[in-house]
Amino acid sequence: MSKSLSVWVMGFLFVSCIGYKELPVEYDYSYRGNFKRYRSFELMRSVGAANTATYNDVIDRSIVSRMKFLGYRQTDNKPHLIVSYRMYGDSLHFSGYHQIDIEEWVKTQKEDLVYDKQKFDLKSGTLLIQFFDRRQNRCVWQGYATTLYGTIDFGNDRHLRNAVISILDKYRFWAEGFIEANGHASVMEQ
């Protein structure tokens, strides 16, 4: 009995690992972001009738889970970051920027760099996640996955979770003080 249970558990773990497929995504960021100084976050909430059109429980839970994994504390009392997302079911003309990898930039944190603007004609099925620095009142990071890079089915919870994970995998900053407080070495900062 224990051998068959072991085989079943191993099979389940294998199937759940192949269920995640990282989508290729793009991201860009502000040269004024204080990425190593943020400690807390909250999800942006719409007010009124628009609230139901922009809310998705699977995306909310996936974002919260990832941010907590990175050591960020969720709070509605003056959070450092306000996280917003938007699902675009139709095509979208989108402006982004061609920049060096954020891990390279954060080593120098030069603010006088020029933004190399890019225009994207995105097909249907784009998920955009943005981080706003509440104190600076500006967007400091945005990541997006779209059908240009892979398929997103907004009606499929697994696709939504995969899209959120793929996007937030590009945001590689632990919350300030999290690594020191927990005695872990940061793989992302080595």
N, C-alpha and C positions, 0 to 999 in steps of 0.2 A: 504493500500500500504506500509506503513512504517513497519508493522509487517512482511510482506513477505520479505521486504528488510533486516530486522534484521535477520530473519531466514536464508536467503541466505548468508549474511556476516558471521554469526556464522558457517554455514556449510562449507564455503570456508576456514575459519581459521582452523577448525578442520581437514579438508582434507590436508591442507598445513602442519600442524604439524605432521600428521602421515606419510607424504611423506619423512621425514628425519629419517633415521635409522642409528644410530651410529655403525660404524664397529669397531670390536675389532682390535686394532693396537698394535704395539710394537715400542719402541723408545729407543735410548741410547744417551749418551752425553759425552762430554769431561770434565774431572775434572779441566781443565784450562779455561772453559767458564766463561765469566763475565756477566752472564745472567741479573743481575740487573743494568747493566751499558750501555746496548745498547739502542739507540734512533732512529736509522735510518736503512733503508734496501733498497735493489734493487734486482730485479730478474736477475739472470744470463742469459745472452743471448749468444747463439752460433753464430759463424760467418760462412758465406758461405752456402754451400749446406746442411750441417747438421742442419741448423737452422729450416728448415721446418719439419724435422723428429722429433725434440724434443720440438717443440712449440705446446701448446694447449691453446687456448684463455680462455676456461672455467676454466682450472686449474690456469692460470695466474690471472684472475679476482677473483677467490676464495681466492688465497693466498694474493693478495693485499688487498682485503676486510677484511680478518681476521687480517692481520698485522696492518691495519689502525684502526680497532676496538680496538686493544691492545695499540694504541697510537703511533705506529711507523710511522715515516715520510719517505715517499718514495723519494729517491734522487739518482741521478747518480754521485753526487760529494762526493766521499769518504764515502760511507755508512758504518755503523758499521757491518751490516750483509749482506751477499750476499746469496740469497735464490735460490737454484737449485732444480729441480725435474726431475724425469725420470720415464717413463712408460716402464715396461718390459712385453712384451706380451708373452714371452716364459718362460720356467722354469729358475731358477736362484739359484746358490749356493752363499749364502750370509753370511757374517760374521757380527755379532752383539755382544752385551755385556749384561750380566746379571748384573744389578746394582740396588741399592736402588732407590726408587722414587726420582726424581730430586728435589721435594719440600723438602724432608728430607735432601738431600745432601747440598742444597744451604744454609741451616742453619749453617753448619760448614765449608763448602767449602774446605774440606781437599783435597789436591792435591796428597798426597802420597798413595792413595788407589790403590789397584790392580784391573786391568780390568779383569773380568771373561769372557773370550771369548766364544761365542756360534756360532755354525755353523747351518745355516738354509738351508734346501732344499725347496725352495719356488716354488710353482706351477705357472702356467701362471696367468697373471693379477696382477702384483705387481706395486704399486705406491710408490716411494721413494722420500721424501722431505728432503733436507739437508740445514742446516744453516752454512755458513762459516764466521768466524770472519776475516774480511779483514785485520785488523792490525796484528793478529797473524798468518795469512795465514794458517789456519787449520779449519777443520770441527769441530764445537762445539756441534751440535745436529743433529740427524737424526730420522725421523719417517717413518714407512712404514706400508702399508695395503696391504694385498695380499689375494688371494683366499684360502690360508691356514686358514684365519680368517673369510672370508666372500667373497661374489661375487662382483667383480668390472667389469663392462662392459665399456670398454674404448670408445665405440661408443655411450654411453648414458650419456648426460650432467648431469642428476640428480645423477647418480652413481658417476661420477667424483667429483661433488660438495660434495656429502656425504663423499667420501674418503678423500678429502682435509680437510673438517671440522673435521672428525674423527681423522685424524692425528694431525692437528694443535690444537685440544682440549688438547693434551698432552703437548703442549708448553704453559706454564701458567705464563708468565712473562710480565707484563706491561712494556712499554717503560720507561726508566729512566725519572723521572720528570713528567710523564703524570698524575699520581694520584694526586700529590700535586697541579699541575697546574689547574686541573679540580675539585678539592675538593671532589673527590669520595673516598669512603672506598673500599679497594681492597678485594673482595671476595676471590680471588685466593691466597692472601698472609695472610689470617687470619688463 
